[in-house]
């Protein structure tokens, strides 16, 4: 039984020993949040693609402003049915030239320009929405990496301290001066802490992967934060009613919905104007086919709206306006709900944050665990007490950093919900 326990412990320790080098293979690059965001804006392919969409839609505005090309046609004489003479355009032949220009009536051209302008503004709002979404992911992963790395520092330090104690117990066990069961329990504690450390590094790897995908990079990052970088995360001077109103009007996805509504209205107006036929104005020249030679004349043409007055398209566009209007109102309601929920989440987290000095508590707990380790080596406290303190310290380090990460990410979610940069240095 004793050999079995030793074997299991050795296997666990050996297996975990292969995990740590994974994270040491790549040298992490120290970065600040500002540096990460600057890189993101110029390297993210999705943003670059959306910028091209904006440029393309602006080109369509220029296209909408261009008049329709005139139409030119000609008639070349081929003699008569009695005497076919191909291309008889000479002195006694016939030649006719026609020039026609389409003139859109009822403001169709201006409405087309307005629709193209609205499409361009919608692409710009879509770009802002993409930035808003990706920036939230960027910041969440950056802060996750930072606090995961802070927790890893604590766990790694404790693993080093624990290793010294385990090594001492191994030597004492060889001499028979300690109970072997105590060594096994310490080694089990070490395995548990190694597992926690490995799980934490796996979580960090996931955050690193997400950040790398956003930056299109293969580097591993060491997140750097100063205390002053977090000081601006506060609800001071933040008024909830103003946030609700602003989000309902200015959030990028709300602006997209508003522009879709505007597009539907413009399309309805365009479809109504399509019921008015366009005018064709032109000129004609007839060399010898009219009542006088070298005849010139003005041509006017217009469709007669007897059957097709665009009734179906007008009705469909009218229903589309009503549909998009409801979607716009729905998006406004969603935005306000998300702002309210994000705000209330911060309020709850701030109650805990301000009601308990986490940093002071962490400092006191650091001092406590160091004293516990010293007293355990001196034999002043039992093994069970040492294990209990040690587990509590590890859990405390993980919980505090997880809470601090959740708090900062809650503020970033409020930024996301309002579509604004509320918390700046």
Buried (B, 14 or more C-beta within 10 A) or exposed (E): EEEEBBEBBEEBBEEBEEBBEEBEEEEBEEBBBEEBBEBBEEEBEBBEEBBEBBEEBBEBBEEBEEEEEEEEEEBEBBEEEEEEEEEBBEEEBBBBBBBBBBEBEBBBBBBBBBBBBBBBBBBBBBBBBBBBBBBBBBBBBBBBBBBBBBBBEBBBEBBEBBEEBBEBBEEBBEEEEBEBEBBBBBBBBBBBBBEBBBEBBEBBBBBBEBBBEBBEBEEBBEBBBEEEBBEEBEBEEBEEEEBBEBBBEBBBBBBBBBBBBBBBBBBBBBBBBBBBBBBBBBBBBBBBEBEEEEBEEEEEEEEEEEEEBBEEBBEEBBEBBEEBBEEBEEBBEBBBEBBBEBBEBBEEBBEEBEEEEBEEEBEEBBEBBEEBBEBBEEEEBEBEEBBEBBBBBBEBBBEBBBBBBBBBBBBBBBBBBBBBEBBEE
